[in-house]
Amino acid sequence: MNIYVGNLSYKISKEDLKQLFEEYGEVSSVSLISDKYTGQSKGFGFVVMENKDDAERAIQELNGREVDHREMKVNEARPKPDNFVKRNR
């Protein structure tokens, strides 16, 4: 299951995020989204967990948890719409 994680501290690392989610099960991948020009984190990312039950438990437990003075927003990621047009080409 692909999980959206928002309202992250700009200082959080992929490893930090992985460790948070590994408390609930195996993490397949973690990606943090950053500005392509500055490399600065945009404050959100995605975590993939193969086991749906583990992923749902992680969402329940981590949504609203404060990490580095920010309340995380955690939910199942929505797929990109079919008419998604990449901006800033």
mmCIF file of the C-alpha atoms, coordinates in Angstrom:
data_MODEL
# 
_entry.id   MODEL 
# 
loop_
_atom_site.group_PDB 
_atom_site.id 
_atom_site.type_symbol 
_atom_site.label_atom_id 
_atom_site.label_alt_id 
_atom_site.label_comp_id 
_atom_site.label_asym_id 
_atom_site.label_entity_id 
_atom_site.label_seq_id 
_atom_site.pdbx_PDB_ins_code 
_atom_site.Cartn_x 
_atom_site.Cartn_y 
_atom_site.Cartn_z 
_atom_site.occupancy 
_atom_site.B_iso_or_equiv 
_atom_site.pdbx_formal_charge 
_atom_site.auth_seq_id 
_atom_site.auth_comp_id 
_atom_site.auth_asym_id 
_atom_site.auth_atom_id 
_atom_site.pdbx_PDB_model_num 
ATOM 1  C CA . MET A 1 1  ? 0.000  0.000  0.000   1.00 0.00 ? 1  MET A CA 1 
ATOM 2  C CA . ASN A 1 2  ? 1.279  3.455  -0.894  1.00 0.00 ? 2  ASN A CA 1 
ATOM 3  C CA . ILE A 1 3  ? 0.974  5.851  2.051   1.00 0.00 ? 3  ILE A CA 1 
ATOM 4  C CA . TYR A 1 4  ? 1.055  9.658  1.861   1.00 0.00 ? 4  TYR A CA 1 
ATOM 5  C CA . VAL A 1 5  ? 2.861  11.367 4.744   1.00 0.00 ? 5  VAL A CA 1 
ATOM 6  C CA . GLY A 1 6  ? 2.465  15.138 4.977   1.00 0.00 ? 6  GLY A CA 1 
ATOM 7  C CA . ASN A 1 7  ? 3.264  18.075 7.240   1.00 0.00 ? 7  ASN A CA 1 
ATOM 8  C CA . LEU A 1 8  ? 6.752  16.692 7.843   1.00 0.00 ? 8  LEU A CA 1 
ATOM 9  C CA . SER A 1 9  ? 9.610  18.629 9.348   1.00 0.00 ? 9  SER A CA 1 
ATOM 10 C CA . TYR A 1 10 ? 12.011 19.803 6.651   1.00 0.00 ? 10 TYR A CA 1 
ATOM 11 C CA . LYS A 1 11 ? 14.799 18.134 8.667   1.00 0.00 ? 11 LYS A CA 1 
ATOM 12 C CA . ILE A 1 12 ? 13.363 14.591 8.619   1.00 0.00 ? 12 ILE A CA 1 
ATOM 13 C CA . SER A 1 13 ? 15.388 12.063 6.631   1.00 0.00 ? 13 SER A CA 1 
ATOM 14 C CA . LYS A 1 14 ? 14.281 9.023  4.642   1.00 0.00 ? 14 LYS A CA 1 
ATOM 15 C CA . GLU A 1 15 ? 15.856 6.833  7.314   1.00 0.00 ? 15 GLU A CA 1 
ATOM 16 C CA . ASP A 1 16 ? 13.921 8.637  10.088  1.00 0.00 ? 16 ASP A CA 1 
ATOM 17 C CA . LEU A 1 17 ? 10.659 8.107  8.223   1.00 0.00 ? 17 LEU A CA 1 
ATOM 18 C CA . LYS A 1 18 ? 11.473 4.473  7.514   1.00 0.00 ? 18 LYS A CA 1 
ATOM 19 C CA . GLN A 1 19 ? 12.174 3.822  11.206  1.00 0.00 ? 19 GLN A CA 1 
ATOM 20 C CA . LEU A 1 20 ? 8.823  5.366  12.202  1.00 0.00 ? 20 LEU A CA 1 
ATOM 21 C CA . PHE A 1 21 ? 6.906  3.062  9.870   1.00 0.00 ? 21 PHE A CA 1 
ATOM 22 C CA . GLU A 1 22 ? 8.985  -0.056 10.576  1.00 0.00 ? 22 GLU A CA 1 
ATOM 23 C CA . GLU A 1 23 ? 7.418  -0.103 14.045  1.00 0.00 ? 23 GLU A CA 1 
ATOM 24 C CA . TYR A 1 24 ? 4.291  -1.394 12.245  1.00 0.00 ? 24 TYR A CA 1 
ATOM 25 C CA . GLY A 1 25 ? 5.768  -3.748 9.644   1.00 0.00 ? 25 GLY A CA 1 
ATOM 26 C CA . GLU A 1 26 ? 8.085  -4.137 6.694   1.00 0.00 ? 26 GLU A CA 1 
ATOM 27 C CA . VAL A 1 27 ? 8.703  -0.996 4.644   1.00 0.00 ? 27 VAL A CA 1 
ATOM 28 C CA . SER A 1 28 ? 9.374  -1.552 0.928   1.00 0.00 ? 28 SER A CA 1 
ATOM 29 C CA . SER A 1 29 ? 10.386 2.008  0.062   1.00 0.00 ? 29 SER A CA 1 
ATOM 30 C CA . VAL A 1 30 ? 10.435 5.588  1.292   1.00 0.00 ? 30 VAL A CA 1 
ATOM 31 C CA . SER A 1 31 ? 10.583 8.740  -0.806  1.00 0.00 ? 31 SER A CA 1 
ATOM 32 C CA . LEU A 1 32 ? 10.742 12.339 0.338   1.00 0.00 ? 32 LEU A CA 1 
ATOM 33 C CA . ILE A 1 33 ? 9.718  14.988 -2.168  1.00 0.00 ? 33 ILE A CA 1 
ATOM 34 C CA . SER A 1 34 ? 12.121 17.882 -2.614  1.00 0.00 ? 34 SER A CA 1 
ATOM 35 C CA . ASP A 1 35 ? 12.280 21.015 -4.735  1.00 0.00 ? 35 ASP A CA 1 
ATOM 36 C CA . LYS A 1 36 ? 14.108 20.188 -7.942  1.00 0.00 ? 36 LYS A CA 1 
ATOM 37 C CA . TYR A 1 37 ? 16.029 23.482 -7.936  1.00 0.00 ? 37 TYR A CA 1 
ATOM 38 C CA . THR A 1 38 ? 17.009 23.916 -4.294  1.00 0.00 ? 38 THR A CA 1 
ATOM 39 C CA . GLY A 1 39 ? 16.893 20.331 -3.032  1.00 0.00 ? 39 GLY A CA 1 
ATOM 40 C CA . GLN A 1 40 ? 14.880 21.609 -0.026  1.00 0.00 ? 40 GLN A CA 1 
ATOM 41 C CA . SER A 1 41 ? 12.293 19.166 1.283   1.00 0.00 ? 41 SER A CA 1 
ATOM 42 C CA . LYS A 1 42 ? 8.704  20.051 0.430   1.00 0.00 ? 42 LYS A CA 1 
ATOM 43 C CA . GLY A 1 43 ? 7.513  18.559 3.723   1.00 0.00 ? 43 GLY A CA 1 
ATOM 44 C CA . PHE A 1 44 ? 5.833  15.440 2.377   1.00 0.00 ? 44 PHE A CA 1 
ATOM 45 C CA . GLY A 1 45 ? 6.660  12.011 1.088   1.00 0.00 ? 45 GLY A CA 1 
ATOM 46 C CA . PHE A 1 46 ? 5.459  8.473  0.476   1.00 0.00 ? 46 PHE A CA 1 
ATOM 47 C CA . VAL A 1 47 ? 6.008  5.160  2.247   1.00 0.00 ? 47 VAL A CA 1 
ATOM 48 C CA . VAL A 1 48 ? 5.214  1.804  0.635   1.00 0.00 ? 48 VAL A CA 1 
ATOM 49 C CA . MET A 1 49 ? 4.281  -1.156 2.825   1.00 0.00 ? 49 MET A CA 1 
ATOM 50 C CA . GLU A 1 50 ? 3.374  -4.468 1.177   1.00 0.00 ? 50 GLU A CA 1 
ATOM 51 C CA . ASN A 1 51 ? 1.199  -5.798 3.999   1.00 0.00 ? 51 ASN A CA 1 
ATOM 52 C CA . LYS A 1 52 ? -2.133 -3.946 3.900   1.00 0.00 ? 52 LYS A CA 1 
ATOM 53 C CA . ASP A 1 53 ? -3.005 -4.686 7.547   1.00 0.00 ? 53 ASP A CA 1 
ATOM 54 C CA . ASP A 1 54 ? 0.355  -3.311 8.712   1.00 0.00 ? 54 ASP A CA 1 
ATOM 55 C CA . ALA A 1 55 ? -0.088 -0.242 6.512   1.00 0.00 ? 55 ALA A CA 1 
ATOM 56 C CA . GLU A 1 56 ? -3.585 0.456  7.813   1.00 0.00 ? 56 GLU A CA 1 
ATOM 57 C CA . ARG A 1 57 ? -2.387 0.121  11.408  1.00 0.00 ? 57 ARG A CA 1 
ATOM 58 C CA . ALA A 1 58 ? 0.502  2.508  10.699  1.00 0.00 ? 58 ALA A CA 1 
ATOM 59 C CA . ILE A 1 59 ? -1.931 5.038  9.209   1.00 0.00 ? 59 ILE A CA 1 
ATOM 60 C CA . GLN A 1 60 ? -4.214 4.784  12.251  1.00 0.00 ? 60 GLN A CA 1 
ATOM 61 C CA . GLU A 1 61 ? -1.365 5.112  14.744  1.00 0.00 ? 61 GLU A CA 1 
ATOM 62 C CA . LEU A 1 62 ? 0.767  7.738  13.001  1.00 0.00 ? 62 LEU A CA 1 
ATOM 63 C CA . ASN A 1 63 ? -1.857 10.144 11.648  1.00 0.00 ? 63 ASN A CA 1 
ATOM 64 C CA . GLY A 1 64 ? -1.736 13.163 13.938  1.00 0.00 ? 64 GLY A CA 1 
ATOM 65 C CA . ARG A 1 65 ? 1.422  12.047 15.766  1.00 0.00 ? 65 ARG A CA 1 
ATOM 66 C CA . GLU A 1 66 ? 3.751  14.911 16.544  1.00 0.00 ? 66 GLU A CA 1 
ATOM 67 C CA . VAL A 1 67 ? 7.252  14.491 15.148  1.00 0.00 ? 67 VAL A CA 1 
ATOM 68 C CA . ASP A 1 68 ? 9.772  17.328 15.486  1.00 0.00 ? 68 ASP A CA 1 
ATOM 69 C CA . HIS A 1 69 ? 7.007  19.726 16.625  1.00 0.00 ? 69 HIS A CA 1 
ATOM 70 C CA . ARG A 1 70 ? 4.739  19.008 13.628  1.00 0.00 ? 70 ARG A CA 1 
ATOM 71 C CA . GLU A 1 71 ? 1.581  16.881 13.468  1.00 0.00 ? 71 GLU A CA 1 
ATOM 72 C CA . MET A 1 72 ? 1.964  14.389 10.630  1.00 0.00 ? 72 MET A CA 1 
ATOM 73 C CA . LYS A 1 73 ? -0.873 13.827 8.186   1.00 0.00 ? 73 LYS A CA 1 
ATOM 74 C CA . VAL A 1 74 ? -0.883 10.159 7.193   1.00 0.00 ? 74 VAL A CA 1 
ATOM 75 C CA . ASN A 1 75 ? -3.328 8.463  4.827   1.00 0.00 ? 75 ASN A CA 1 
ATOM 76 C CA . GLU A 1 76 ? -3.530 6.123  1.870   1.00 0.00 ? 76 GLU A CA 1 
ATOM 77 C CA . ALA A 1 77 ? -2.051 7.839  -1.173  1.00 0.00 ? 77 ALA A CA 1 
ATOM 78 C CA . ARG A 1 78 ? -4.456 8.597  -3.975  1.00 0.00 ? 78 ARG A CA 1 
ATOM 79 C CA . PRO A 1 79 ? -3.399 7.702  -7.515  1.00 0.00 ? 79 PRO A CA 1 
ATOM 80 C CA . LYS A 1 80 ? -2.554 10.520 -9.888  1.00 0.00 ? 80 LYS A CA 1 
ATOM 81 C CA . PRO A 1 81 ? -5.553 11.483 -12.027 1.00 0.00 ? 81 PRO A CA 1 
ATOM 82 C CA . ASP A 1 82 ? -5.467 10.361 -15.664 1.00 0.00 ? 82 ASP A CA 1 
ATOM 83 C CA . ASN A 1 83 ? -5.401 13.977 -16.819 1.00 0.00 ? 83 ASN A CA 1 
ATOM 84 C CA . PHE A 1 84 ? -2.361 14.829 -14.669 1.00 0.00 ? 84 PHE A CA 1 
ATOM 85 C CA . VAL A 1 85 ? -0.117 17.232 -16.573 1.00 0.00 ? 85 VAL A CA 1 
ATOM 86 C CA . LYS A 1 86 ? 3.410  17.692 -15.330 1.00 0.00 ? 86 LYS A CA 1 
ATOM 87 C CA . ARG A 1 87 ? 4.028  21.315 -14.460 1.00 0.00 ? 87 ARG A CA 1 
ATOM 88 C CA . ASN A 1 88 ? 7.291  23.199 -14.860 1.00 0.00 ? 88 ASN A CA 1 
ATOM 89 C CA . ARG A 1 89 ? 8.530  21.317 -17.882 1.00 0.00 ? 89 ARG A CA 1 
# 
